[in-house]
Amino acid sequence: MIAVTGATGNVGRELVRILTEEGAAVTALSRNPPDDRHHLRADLTEPASLRPVLIGAEALFLLLTGAFAAAGGSPAEILKYAADAGVRRVVLLSSQGVGTRPESESHGRIGRTWEDEVRRSGLEWTILRPGGFHSNAFGWAESIRAHRTVAAPFAEVGLPTVDPADIAAVAAAALRAPGHAGRIHVLTGPEAITPREQAAAIGAALGEPIHFAELSRAEAFEQMTTFMPAPIAETTLDILGAPTPEEARITPDVQRVLGRAPRPFAAWAERNADAFR
């Protein structure tokens, strides 16, 4: 059996679907599970809540959130409960920033601490380090639905964002197939794409033009700090506006693991067009 934390999120939901379709026994875990017999409540900030739901699990997909970090959470206790329950393999969803922004508290240091604890857990481990998600564009959904407008900074700076469904597919392989123990997979999409191009791709999926309004860094910072701490907003804007060569690089890891190219943003936009109608 495979236990999946964050099972209602962009990656976890797709991972549960993939594993179920492959015939794996899955326990889907989240803080606020839907009314579904396959989903169980588990709050990672209360590690003891995992004890009963991990019994019988052989592998664990571990997603740790900003709320977990804000609560001062440490994966060490979670991993101990997992090992005691019989889990032998863990796949951690980390962040590319651990490697590219090691000086950043939010994007590098916390993630590095979590990765180190996974390495010390005694479990067979795999770490996934995705870059930006295609699904970050859901943040534009309200303005697109209401005004057919996207407002974002750094209109012409491209990054190889990755489809959450591809992250989930790599996670499924790492949870079930041999050859991933002790590996770090850095996951990107197949091409660098700018915010302006993302807006155009959503417009193409809708069959309607989308107006793009470029924000200044200061305007974007003011907007972002309404829903995230200022240091995280600053580092995020650094990545969006002045990515390092490593952050701009298209990696081969999705292709290597899945035997196919990662999905482009345009395909994600087509698949999720209803969210923007």
Secondary structure, DSSP 4 states (H G I P E B T S, - for coil): -EEESSTTSHHHHHHHHHHHHTT--EEEEESS--S-TTEEE--TTSGGGHHHHTTT-SEEEEE--HHHHHTT--HHHHHHHHHHHT--EEEEE--THHHH-TT-IIIIIHHHHHHHHHHTTSSEEEEEEE-SBGGGGGGGHHHHHHHSEEEEE-TT--B--B-HHHHHHHHHHHHHSSS-TTEEEEE--SS-B-HHHHHHHHHHHHTS--EEEEEPHHHHHHHHTTTS-HHHHHHHHHHHHS--HHHHPPPSHHHHHHSSPPPPHHHHHHHTGGGG-
